[in-house]
Amino acid sequence: MTYRLLGRRIGVKANNQADCLALIQRLIGDEPLPPVLRLDTEVDVDALGVAEEAGVPVWRGIWFPRHNIGGPTR
């Protein structure tokens, strides 16, 4: 389920790497986190070609796939 939900990538705005992983873990529940293959801290959403499918990348939360369309994650 996790890999189908996240696909090959996930976009997260977080306070730090631990916060980022915690947000992903909250999304996938009890399943183990998939391995982190690459971590980019400065992302140009337009260059990714996913802007049409993305949430709001300046709000804290998972913005790709689009999960934070209701506002920033608390």
NURO-684758 format. One record per residue (C-alpha): residue in three letters; x, y, z; residue number from 0. Coordinates in steps of 0.05 Angstrom, whole numbers. Example, Ala and Ser with C-alpha at 12.3 -4.5 7.8 and 13.67 -1.06 7.14 Angstrom:
# residues 2
<site><rest>ALA</rest><xx>246</xx><yy>-90</yy><zz>156</zz><nr>0</nr></site>
<site><rest>SER</rest><xx>273</xx><yy>-21</yy><zz>143</zz><nr>1</nr></site>
This chain:
# residues 74
<site><rest>MET</rest><xx>0</xx><yy>0</yy><zz>0</zz><nr>0</nr></site>
<site><rest>THR</rest><xx>55</xx><yy>49</yy><zz>18</zz><nr>1</nr></site>
<site><rest>TYR</rest><xx>92</xx><yy>46</yy><zz>-47</zz><nr>2</nr></site>
<site><rest>ARG</rest><xx>27</xx><yy>51</yy><zz>-87</zz><nr>3</nr></site>
<site><rest>LEU</rest><xx>6</xx><yy>112</yy><zz>-46</zz><nr>4</nr></site>
<site><rest>LEU</rest><xx>73</xx><yy>148</yy><zz>-51</zz><nr>5</nr></site>
<site><rest>GLY</rest><xx>97</xx><yy>123</yy><zz>-118</zz><nr>6</nr></site>
<site><rest>ARG</rest><xx>170</xx><yy>137</yy><zz>-130</zz><nr>7</nr></site>
<site><rest>ARG</rest><xx>173</xx><yy>204</yy><zz>-95</zz><nr>8</nr></site>
<site><rest>ILE</rest><xx>140</xx><yy>247</yy><zz>-42</zz><nr>9</nr></site>
<site><rest>GLY</rest><xx>143</xx><yy>322</yy><zz>-30</zz><nr>10</nr></site>
<site><rest>VAL</rest><xx>142</xx><yy>346</yy><zz>42</zz><nr>11</nr></site>
<site><rest>LYS</rest><xx>151</xx><yy>414</yy><zz>74</zz><nr>12</nr></site>
<site><rest>ALA</rest><xx>175</xx><yy>404</yy><zz>145</zz><nr>13</nr></site>
<site><rest>ASN</rest><xx>217</xx><yy>435</yy><zz>200</zz><nr>14</nr></site>
<site><rest>ASN</rest><xx>274</xx><yy>385</yy><zz>192</zz><nr>15</nr></site>
<site><rest>GLN</rest><xx>287</xx><yy>314</yy><zz>168</zz><nr>16</nr></site>
<site><rest>ALA</rest><xx>258</xx><yy>281</yy><zz>231</zz><nr>17</nr></site>
<site><rest>ASP</rest><xx>194</xx><yy>323</yy><zz>223</zz><nr>18</nr></site>
<site><rest>CYS</rest><xx>191</xx><yy>303</yy><zz>150</zz><nr>19</nr></site>
<site><rest>LEU</rest><xx>195</xx><yy>229</yy><zz>166</zz><nr>20</nr></site>
<site><rest>ALA</rest><xx>143</xx><yy>237</yy><zz>222</zz><nr>21</nr></site>
<site><rest>LEU</rest><xx>94</xx><yy>269</yy><zz>173</zz><nr>22</nr></site>
<site><rest>ILE</rest><xx>104</xx><yy>212</yy><zz>124</zz><nr>23</nr></site>
<site><rest>GLN</rest><xx>96</xx><yy>160</yy><zz>180</zz><nr>24</nr></site>
<site><rest>ARG</rest><xx>31</xx><yy>193</yy><zz>202</zz><nr>25</nr></site>
<site><rest>LEU</rest><xx>6</xx><yy>187</yy><zz>130</zz><nr>26</nr></site>
<site><rest>ILE</rest><xx>23</xx><yy>113</yy><zz>121</zz><nr>27</nr></site>
<site><rest>GLY</rest><xx>3</xx><yy>91</yy><zz>191</zz><nr>28</nr></site>
<site><rest>ASP</rest><xx>34</xx><yy>28</yy><zz>220</zz><nr>29</nr></site>
<site><rest>GLU</rest><xx>70</xx><yy>8</yy><zz>156</zz><nr>30</nr></site>
<site><rest>PRO</rest><xx>146</xx><yy>15</yy><zz>157</zz><nr>31</nr></site>
<site><rest>LEU</rest><xx>174</xx><yy>76</yy><zz>123</zz><nr>32</nr></site>
<site><rest>PRO</rest><xx>202</xx><yy>62</yy><zz>54</zz><nr>33</nr></site>
<site><rest>PRO</rest><xx>277</xx><yy>74</yy><zz>48</zz><nr>34</nr></site>
<site><rest>VAL</rest><xx>299</xx><yy>145</yy><zz>35</zz><nr>35</nr></site>
<site><rest>LEU</rest><xx>337</xx><yy>142</yy><zz>-31</zz><nr>36</nr></site>
<site><rest>ARG</rest><xx>348</xx><yy>217</yy><zz>-40</zz><nr>37</nr></site>
<site><rest>LEU</rest><xx>335</xx><yy>279</yy><zz>1</zz><nr>38</nr></site>
<site><rest>ASP</rest><xx>330</xx><yy>347</yy><zz>-32</zz><nr>39</nr></site>
<site><rest>THR</rest><xx>324</xx><yy>408</yy><zz>13</zz><nr>40</nr></site>
<site><rest>GLU</rest><xx>315</xx><yy>460</yy><zz>-42</zz><nr>41</nr></site>
<site><rest>VAL</rest><xx>263</xx><yy>440</yy><zz>-93</zz><nr>42</nr></site>
<site><rest>ASP</rest><xx>237</xx><yy>478</yy><zz>-153</zz><nr>43</nr></site>
<site><rest>VAL</rest><xx>167</xx><yy>451</yy><zz>-160</zz><nr>44</nr></site>
<site><rest>ASP</rest><xx>158</xx><yy>479</yy><zz>-230</zz><nr>45</nr></site>
<site><rest>ALA</rest><xx>221</xx><yy>443</yy><zz>-253</zz><nr>46</nr></site>
<site><rest>LEU</rest><xx>194</xx><yy>377</yy><zz>-226</zz><nr>47</nr></site>
<site><rest>GLY</rest><xx>135</xx><yy>380</yy><zz>-274</zz><nr>48</nr></site>
<site><rest>VAL</rest><xx>85</xx><yy>363</yy><zz>-220</zz><nr>49</nr></site>
<site><rest>ALA</rest><xx>57</xx><yy>433</yy><zz>-204</zz><nr>50</nr></site>
<site><rest>GLU</rest><xx>-12</xx><yy>414</yy><zz>-231</zz><nr>51</nr></site>
<site><rest>GLU</rest><xx>-15</xx><yy>353</yy><zz>-185</zz><nr>52</nr></site>
<site><rest>ALA</rest><xx>17</xx><yy>385</yy><zz>-124</zz><nr>53</nr></site>
<site><rest>GLY</rest><xx>-13</xx><yy>415</yy><zz>-61</zz><nr>54</nr></site>
<site><rest>VAL</rest><xx>17</xx><yy>477</yy><zz>-31</zz><nr>55</nr></site>
<site><rest>PRO</rest><xx>92</xx><yy>468</yy><zz>-23</zz><nr>56</nr></site>
<site><rest>VAL</rest><xx>101</xx><yy>528</yy><zz>24</zz><nr>57</nr></site>
<site><rest>TRP</rest><xx>54</xx><yy>498</yy><zz>77</zz><nr>58</nr></site>
<site><rest>ARG</rest><xx>80</xx><yy>447</yy><zz>127</zz><nr>59</nr></site>
<site><rest>GLY</rest><xx>55</xx><yy>379</yy><zz>105</zz><nr>60</nr></site>
<site><rest>ILE</rest><xx>56</xx><yy>330</yy><zz>47</zz><nr>61</nr></site>
<site><rest>TRP</rest><xx>47</xx><yy>370</yy><zz>-17</zz><nr>62</nr></site>
<site><rest>PHE</rest><xx>62</xx><yy>314</yy><zz>-67</zz><nr>63</nr></site>
<site><rest>PRO</rest><xx>22</xx><yy>273</yy><zz>-76</zz><nr>64</nr></site>
<site><rest>ARG</rest><xx>-29</xx><yy>327</yy><zz>-58</zz><nr>65</nr></site>
<site><rest>HIS</rest><xx>-48</xx><yy>318</yy><zz>16</zz><nr>66</nr></site>
<site><rest>ASN</rest><xx>-45</xx><yy>388</yy><zz>45</zz><nr>67</nr></site>
<site><rest>ILE</rest><xx>-98</xx><yy>423</yy><zz>5</zz><nr>68</nr></site>
<site><rest>GLY</rest><xx>-139</xx><yy>440</yy><zz>67</zz><nr>69</nr></site>
<site><rest>GLY</rest><xx>-84</xx><yy>481</yy><zz>99</zz><nr>70</nr></site>
<site><rest>PRO</rest><xx>-18</xx><yy>471</yy><zz>135</zz><nr>71</nr></site>
<site><rest>THR</rest><xx>-9</xx><yy>408</yy><zz>176</zz><nr>72</nr></site>
<site><rest>ARG</rest><xx>-9</xx><yy>423</yy><zz>251</zz><nr>73</nr></site>
